[in-house]
């Protein structure tokens, strides 16, 4: 009898130690059945009556639509997974032909968004809407091992962030396994890839350990940061990232009032300027390549950043920069393109830098061309 009681107690303790997610109910929703609206304590699908849900519920959303959307109302904290496990089904919302927002997070709402493993999800908005609208006062946290492609409407929406005329809220991308890429965000019009819509500030953006590609809209939005026409806004933090690419063909690659780069490899390119920061924070270990042309010229070389100086933020002539920070500052990063050579020059200082190995060149050549020429 005592043995049975002991076993029951042990089982109870094991269950008690399980994470809350293990206890949470899962509600599976096929987007083709209707637009999903998550309110506090209830949700609706299409024109059906509201249904109650409990604290900690996980909404798993999957399927395809060119009509329906997802909305999370103010005051709600929603746990949402994109992609279904069984059967394995991604989420595709393409309302680019309509004046709609594919995924709308209202001010005062928080969304914990999980990308289910190995599924490729796509969200495309129309009009002036962001692909994933994270309005000022809203919070979006992205986790998981899947991928997400978010595209803003041509009227000036960010890929992830504000719609036209709107500042972005708080966007955190992290705690996942780097993919190629995990996040791909493209702005429309003057919207940023990740950040403000056309005329909107960049908000608070943090990227942790995720491969990310962010492209500003064709009218001049930043790759990461402010929308067209905005300066001195936004806080950007990049921490321990395998690779970040911020591209703006007619604007600024990375643009924020404060930009902090802790560890990783960052590529920024812009038709106007590669990197603009009111305040640029970086550790002592870093190397960089900066070019006045985009793509870089054949004679560009790797250099040790001048001690105590931050040349890039003050020099609008640089249209391309590639920065290796922290642990990656000990590596040379390949600078390869169709019409120019490889920069392998190394200045002395802090132990110097190892020239590019042939293996590294071969591995990164295809990857680099694919990412920057998409």
N, C-alpha and C positions, 0 to 999 in steps of 0.2 A: 504493500500500500504506500509506504514511504517513497519507494522507488518511483511509483506512478506519479505521486505528487511532485517529486523532484523533476521528473521529465516534463510535466505540464508547466511548471514554473520556468524551466529552461526554455521551453518553446515560446512561452509568453514573453520572456525577456528578449529573445531573438527577434520576435515580431515587433516589439516595442522599439528596437534599435534600427529598424528599417527606415529609409528616408521617407519623407512625406509623400514623395511622388509614387512610391509603391502602394500607398493607400488611396491615392487620388482616383476618382472615377474618370473614365475616358468616354468622351462623346464623339463619335465619328460622323462627320458631315460631308456629304458630296456637294460641291459647289454648283453642280449642274441642276440641283433640286431647287435652287433659289438663292437670293442674296442673304447673307448671314449678318445678323446684327446682335452683338453681345452687349446686353445691358447689365446692370447690377442685379444679380440673382436670377435673371431670366435671359433667354435668347430666343430669337425667332429665325425661321428659315422661310424665305419668300413671304407669302401672305397668310401663313399658318399662325395659329394662336401661340402666344408666348409659352415657353416651357421653362420650368424651374431647374436650376443647377446648384450644386453645393460648392463650398469653399474648397479650393485646390483642384477643381475639375480641369482636365486637359481636353481641349478641343482639337481633334485631329481633322484637318481639312485637306481634301484631295479632289481630283477630278478636273474637268475642263469646261470653260465657259467663255463666251464672248459677250455676255449680258450681265452676269451677276457679280457681286462685289462682297467684300468683308468690311464691317464697320465695328469698332470698339468704342463705346460711349464714354463720356467723361465720368470719372470716379470709379472706373472699373480696373481691376488688375486681372488680366486674362493670360492664361497659359495656353499657347497655341502651337501645335506641331504641324508643319507643312509636309504632306506626304503620308501615305498609308502604308502600314507594314504588310498586311495580308488582305487582298493581293497588293503587291508593290505598285503604288500609283502615285505619280507626282501631282503637283498642283499647277495648273495653267489658267491664269485669268488674263485675257487679252481684251480690254475694253478701249483700245487705242482709237477705234472708230467711233467712239461715243464720248460725250462730255461727262465722264465718270472717273472716280478714283478706285483703282483696283483694291487697295487695302488702306483704310482710313483710320488713324489712331487719333482720337480727339484730345484736346488739351485737358490735362487732369487725369488721363488714362495711362496705364502701364501695361505693356505687352512683353511677356517673356516668350520669345519665338524660337522654337527648336526646329532645325532643318534635319529631317530624318536621313539616316545614312545612305549615301550613294544615289539619292534622288535629285533630279534637276528640276527646280521649281522656277516658274516665270510669272512675273506680275507686270503688266503693261497698262498704263493709264492713258486717258485721252484728254483733250482740252488743255487746260492749264494746271492739271492735277499732278501731284507727285506720284511716282510708282508705288511707293509705300509712304503715305503722308504721316510724318511725325511732327505735328504742330508744336509750336512753342508752348511749353508746359506739359507736353507729353513725353513719355519715356519708352524707348524700344531697346530691349536686350536680346541679342541674337546669339544662339548657341548651336552646337550640333556638328554633324559630319557630312551633311548634305550640302547642296549649293543653291544659291538664289540669284536670279537675274531680275533686276528691278529697273523699269524704264519709265521716266516721266513723260507727260504729255508735251506735245510740240509747242504749246502755249507758254511754256516756261516753268514746268514742274521739275523738281529735283528727282533723281532716281530714288533716293531715300532721303526724306527730309521735308522741306516745305513746298507747298504749291506756289504758283506765281504770286509774288508780293508778300510771301510769308517767311518768317524766320523758322529755322528748324528747332526742335526740342533737344532732348538728350538721347544720343544714339551710342550704344556700346556694342561692339562686335568682338566676340572673344570666347576663349575657353574651348575652342574646337581644334580639330586636326586640319592642318593646312591642306587645301586642295588647289586645283589648277583651273579656275580659281574657285574659292568658296563663295565669295560675294562679287558680283559684277553689277555696278550701278551706273546708269547713264541718264544724264539730265536732258531735258528738252528745252529748246529755245535758249534763254539765258539762265536756266536752272543749273545748279551744281550736280555733279554725280552723286555725292553724299554731302548734304548740307542745305543751304538756303535755296528757295525758289528764286526766280528772276526778281531782283530787287529785295531779296531777303537775306538776313545774316545767317552765318553757318551753324549757330547753336553750339552744343557741347558734344564733340565727337571723340570717342575713344576706340582704338582698334588694338586688340590683344591677340597675337598668335593666329592670325587669319590671313591667308593670301587674299588680297583684295584688289580689284581693278575698279577705279572710279573715273568716269569720263564726263567732263562738263558739257553742257549743251552747245550747239553750233553757233549760238549768238554770244557766247562769252562767259558762261558760268564756270566756276572753278571745278577742277577735278574733285577736290575735297575742300570744303569751306564755304565761302560766301557766294551768293548768286551774283549775277551781273549787276554792276552799278553800286555795289556795297564794298566798303573798305573799313578796316578796323574792327570787324565783328568776328565772333566765333572763337572757340577754344578747341584745339586739336591735340590729342595725345596718341602717340604711336609707340606701343610697348612690345618688344620681343616678337617682331613679325618676320616671318620667313621672307615675304616680299610684298611690297605695297607699290602699286602703280597709280599715279594721279595724273591724268592727262586732260588738257584743255587746248584744243586746236586754236581757239581765238581768245582765250582768257589766261588765267593763272592756274598752274598745276595744283599747288597747295597754298591756300590763302586763309590766314586767321590772325586775330589779334594776338593770340599766344599759340605757338606751335612747340610741342615738346616731343623729341624723338629719343627714346631710351635705348633701344636695341633693335637691330634688324637691318634689312636692305630696303631702301626707299628710292623710287624713281619718280621724279616730277618733271613734267614737260608742259610748256605752254606757248601759245602763239604770242602772248604778251610777255609773260615772265614765268619762270619755272616755280619759284618759291617766294612768297611774301609773308613776312611775319612781323608784327609790331614788337614781339619778344620771342626770340628763338632759344630754347633750352636744349642743350645736348651734353652728353658726358665727354670726358677728355679723350676717350679712345674712339676715333672715327677717321675715315678717309673719304675722299670725295672726288668726283669728276664734275666739272662745270664747263658748259659749252655755250657759246653765243649762237650756235646753230642747232637746229633740231631736225634731223638727227645730228649727233656730234660729228665734228670734223675728224679727219684721219690722223691728225697730229695731237689730239687730246690725250692727256696722260693723267694717271692717278697721282694725287698729291696729299701730303699731310696738311690738314687744315691749319692755318696760321694760329699760333697760340694767342688766346684772348681776343681773337677777331672773328666776326661772323660776317663774312663778305657777301654771302648769297642774298640775305634779306635786304641788303642795301643796294644791290646791283641789278636793276631791271633788265640789263643786257643779257643776263643768263637766261636762255630759253630751255635749257636742259640741265638737270643735275641728277647725279646718281650718288647716293650716300650710303656708306656701310658704317654702321654704328655699333658700339659695344663689342660683343664677341665677333661680329662680322667685320669689324674694322681690321682684323688680322688677315682678311682675305682680299684678293683683288677680284673685282666683279667684271665680267666680260662686257666689252663695249663693241658690239658687232652689228653690222648692218649690210645692206646690199652694195652700197657705193663708197664705203670707207673702211679703213683698216681697224686693227685692234689696238686699244690704248693699254700698254703694259709698262709705261714708265713709272718708276718708283723713286720718290724722294727719300733721303735718309731722315731718321727721326723716330724715336720710340721703338727702335729695333728694326725699322724699315718694313717693307711689305714684299711678300713673295710674288714673283711674276706669275702671270696666268699659266696654269698647266694646260696641256693639250686636252686632257680629259674634261676639264671644266668648260673649255671652249665648246667642245662637241656637244656636251650635255645641254648648255644654255643657248646655243645658237638658234635652234628651232623654236624653243620656248619664248625667247625674247622677240623674235620676228613676229610670231603669232600674236603675242599680247599687245605689242605697240602698233601693229598694222591692222588690227580688227576694226 
